[in-house]
Amino acid sequence: MNAVFFLQAVASGGMFTRIPDIQRSLGLSETELGLILAAQPVGGFFSFLVASAITERQGARTVCLIGLPMLAIASFIFAVAPNLSMAIIGLLLFGMSFSVVNVAMNVEADRVEAALGRRIMSRCHGFWSMGFLAASILGVLATALQVSAGLHLGLIVPIVVLGVIATVVPMSESAARLHRAGGKTSVLSWPTLATMGIVCFGLLGSVVQGGTQNWSVIYMRETFVVPDWMDALTIPVFLVTLTLGRMFGDGWLNRFGVRRVAVGLVSCAFVGLALVVVSPSFWLSLFGFGLMGLGVSIIFPMMVTAAAALGDRAASANVAAATMTTGIGMLAVPPIMGYMADTFGMRAAYAVLVPAFVLAYLTIRHIAPRAQPPHKT
């Protein structure tokens, strides 16, 4: 499973370091870019509705076998888009591919976790972060060497295809979790009341990660006078701390419990956001992005584990519904941040993330009881 998480990140991660280049090639303002980037969660929304049914009927292996190469191809389409229409198509396809694979691999990881009787979810996401970090570093190098976004992301496609052949083709699947709905799987995975508290907590991780991936390089470019390759360091730094948090996250949860870990990490992320909003220097801002990465590192894995363990229906349905709902919440983030950046500057754009922190603090009580898996550690 670790290899699948790593591959999905490699297939998707390089695109985010090249967003400023793609913005310039299309001649977009920050507001226009924000509207275009919203196409990604729109595509994800429609995919999440059917992701559970697809995963249950086709299996996680088949979904990953098809979805991972499509994800890399979608990034390439966005990079070489000659106009806004093609850019939107690329982002829609990216969101659709990312969402279905995301549900499939997280459900399979939960099944493996249940079969083994010990936590592995955070570590799986740690390998995802390692893949994203590798893709981001490659993006920084490509930017520094002035390699075009199209060539850079085009070369990722055969790498992902070879990785899929090596790791996904021989992959076996684990037995599904038992649930109260028996063998029934609805075609559409709508959220339920049981998932909403979990979602309100998990939304923080998604908006902070999305805000960093989409806007951090532009924030550095607009705020400080440094070389372009230094602007692109924000994503690797964010991902280094995100990866470290996820690699140690399972141990933290076992030792300190979900509630204390959640409070500590959300507070860490908030300090990082405050530094980004008020920092007078490039390096202090970079440190702020690092704190945000550590702070949100295991919020999404905690949400996935909690949703999968609800037991009222298939785990894939709850994972899809929870992830889809966070995606809906993210729909407004790119255009709002883009508008704030155009009107008040990039610091103000990051300040609009504060309500997500408030919501996370208020809903920790929903994640804590459910995030304790009923198996031995």
Residue pairs with C-beta under 8 A, 6 or more apart in sequence:
1 105
1 108
1 109
1 112
1 120
1 124
2 123
2 124
2 127
3 127
3 163
3 167
3 168
4 64
4 68
4 105
4 108
4 167
4 168
4 171
5 105
5 109
5 124
5 125
5 127
5 128
5 131
6 127
6 128
6 130
6 131
7 64
7 68
7 131
7 160
7 163
7 164
7 167
7 168
8 64
8 68
8 71
8 98
8 101
8 102
8 105
8 128
8 131
9 127
9 128
9 129
9 130
9 131
9 132
9 133
9 134
9 135
10 131
10 132
10 134
10 135
10 156
10 159
10 160
10 163
11 68
11 69
11 71
11 72
11 75
11 156
11 160
12 71
12 72
12 75
12 94
12 98
12 132
12 135
13 131
13 132
13 133
13 134
13 135
13 136
13 139
14 75
14 135
14 136
14 138
14 139
14 142
14 152
14 153
14 156
15 75
15 78
15 79
15 94
15 153
16 136
16 139
16 213
16 214
16 235
17 135
17 136
17 139
17 140
17 142
17 143
17 217
17 232
17 235
18 79
18 139
18 142
18 143
18 149
18 152
18 153
19 33
19 37
19 214
19 217
19 218
20 217
20 218
20 221
20 228
20 231
21 143
21 148
21 149
22 78
22 79
22 81
22 87
22 149
23 33
23 218
25 149
26 81
26 83
26 84
26 87
28 36
29 338
29 342
30 218
30 338
30 341
30 342
31 335
31 338
31 339
31 341
31 342
32 338
33 334
33 338
34 334
34 335
34 336
34 337
34 338
34 339
34 341
35 334
35 335
35 338
36 84
36 87
36 88
36 91
37 91
37 214
37 334
37 338
38 331
38 334
38 335
39 87
39 88
39 91
39 92
39 95
40 91
40 92
40 94
40 95
40 98
41 95
41 327
41 328
41 330
41 331
41 334
42 92
42 95
42 331
43 91
43 92
43 93
43 94
43 95
43 96
43 99
44 95
44 96
44 98
44 99
44 324
44 327
45 95
45 99
45 324
45 327
45 328
45 331
46 96
47 95
47 96
47 97
47 99
47 100
48 99
48 103
48 189
48 320
48 321
48 323
48 324
48 327
49 188
49 189
49 190
49 320
49 324
50 100
50 187
50 188
50 189
51 99
51 100
51 102
51 103
51 104
51 189
51 316
51 320
51 324
52 103
52 185
52 186
52 189
52 314
52 316
52 317
52 319
52 320
52 321
53 185
53 186
53 187
53 188
53 189
54 63
54 100
54 104
55 63
55 100
55 103
55 104
55 107
55 316
55 320
56 176
56 185
56 314
56 316
57 185
59 173
60 104
60 105
60 107
60 108
60 171
60 173
61 168
61 171
61 172
61 173
63 100
63 101
63 103
63 104
64 101
64 104
64 105
64 164
64 168
64 171
65 164
65 168
65 169
67 97
67 100
67 101
67 104
68 97
68 101
68 160
68 163
68 164
68 168
69 157
69 160
69 161
69 164
70 93
70 97
71 94
71 97
71 98
71 101
71 160
72 153
72 156
72 157
72 159
72 160
72 161
73 93
73 157
74 90
74 91
74 93
74 94
74 97
75 90
75 94
75 153
75 156
76 90
76 150
76 153
76 154
76 156
76 157
77 86
77 89
77 90
77 93
78 87
78 90
78 91
78 94
78 153
79 90
79 149
79 150
79 152
79 153
79 154
80 149
80 150
80 154
81 87
81 89
81 90
99 323
99 324
99 327
102 323
103 316
103 319
103 320
103 323
104 316
105 124
106 121
106 304
106 308
106 319
106 323
107 308
107 315
107 316
107 319
108 173
108 174
109 120
109 121
109 124
109 304
110 121
110 177
110 304
110 305
110 308
110 309
110 315
110 319
111 173
111 174
111 175
111 176
111 177
111 315
112 120
112 174
113 119
113 120
113 121
113 305
113 373
113 375
114 174
114 177
114 373
114 375
115 174
115 175
116 375
117 375
117 376
118 375
118 376
118 377
119 250
119 253
119 254
119 305
119 373
119 377
120 250
121 250
121 301
121 304
121 305
122 246
122 247
122 248
122 249
122 250
122 253
122 297
122 298
122 301
123 246
123 247
123 249
123 250
124 301
125 246
125 249
125 298
125 300
125 301
126 243
126 246
126 247
126 249
128 246
129 239
129 242
129 243
129 246
129 297
130 243
132 239
133 236
133 239
133 240
133 243
135 156
136 232
136 235
136 236
136 239
137 236
138 152
139 152
139 232
139 235
140 229
140 232
140 233
140 235
140 236
142 149
142 152
143 228
143 229
143 232
144 228
144 229
144 232
176 314
176 315
176 316
177 308
177 311
177 314
177 315
178 311
179 311
179 312
179 313
179 314
179 315
180 311
180 312
180 313
181 312
181 313
181 314
184 313
185 313
185 314
185 316
185 317
186 313
186 317
189 316
189 317
189 318
189 320
189 321
189 324
190 321
191 199
191 321
191 322
191 324
191 325
192 312
192 318
192 321
194 310
194 312
194 318
195 307
195 310
195 318
195 321
195 322
195 325
196 325
197 363
197 365
197 366
197 367
198 303
198 306
198 307
198 322
198 363
198 366
198 367
198 370
199 303
199 322
199 325
199 326
199 329
200 359
200 360
200 362
200 363
200 366
201 262
201 299
201 302
201 303
201 359
201 360
201 363
201 364
201 366
201 367
202 299
202 300
202 302
202 303
202 322
202 326
202 367
203 326
203 329
203 330
203 356
203 359
203 360
204 266
204 269
204 296
204 299
204 356
204 357
204 359
204 360
205 296
205 299
205 300
205 303
206 300
206 326
206 327
206 329
206 330
207 329
207 330
207 333
207 353
207 356
208 269
208 273
208 292
208 295
208 296
208 353
208 356
209 238
209 242
209 296
209 300
210 330
210 333
210 334
211 333
211 337
211 349
211 350
211 353
212 234
212 235
212 238
212 289
212 292
212 293
213 235
214 334
214 337
215 337
215 341
215 346
215 349
215 350
216 234
216 235
216 238
216 289
217 231
217 232
217 234
217 235
218 341
218 346
219 234
219 276
219 285
219 346
219 347
219 349
219 350
220 226
220 230
220 231
220 233
220 234
220 282
220 285
221 228
221 231
222 341
222 345
222 346
223 282
223 285
223 345
223 346
223 347
224 231
224 281
224 282
224 285
226 282
230 282
233 286
234 285
234 286
234 289
237 286
237 289
237 290
237 293
238 289
238 290
238 292
238 293
239 293
240 290
240 293
241 290
241 291
241 292
241 293
241 294
241 297
242 293
242 294
242 296
242 297
243 297
244 294
244 297
245 265
245 293
245 294
245 295
245 297
245 298
246 297
246 298
246 301
249 261
249 297
249 298
249 301
252 261
252 298
253 261
253 298
253 302
253 371
254 377
256 264
257 368
257 372
258 302
258 367
258 368
258 371
258 372
259 364
259 365
259 368
261 298
262 299
262 302
262 360
262 364
262 367
262 368
263 361
263 364
265 294
265 295
265 296
265 297
265 298
265 299
266 295
266 299
266 357
266 360
266 361
266 364
267 295
268 291
268 294
268 295
269 291
269 292
269 294
269 295
269 296
269 357
270 295
270 357
271 288
271 291
271 295
272 287
272 288
272 289
272 290
272 291
272 292
272 293
272 294
272 295
273 288
273 292
273 350
273 353
273 354
273 357
274 288
275 284
275 285
275 287
275 288
275 291
276 285
276 288
276 289
276 292
276 347
276 350
277 347
277 350
277 351
278 347
279 285
279 288
299 360
302 367
302 371
303 322
303 326
303 367
304 319
304 322
304 323
305 371
305 373
306 367
306 370
306 371
307 315
307 318
307 319
307 321
307 322
308 315
308 318
308 319
309 315
309 370
309 371
309 373
309 374
310 318
310 370
312 318
333 352
333 353
336 352
337 349
337 350
337 352
338 349
340 348
340 349
340 351
340 352
341 348
341 349
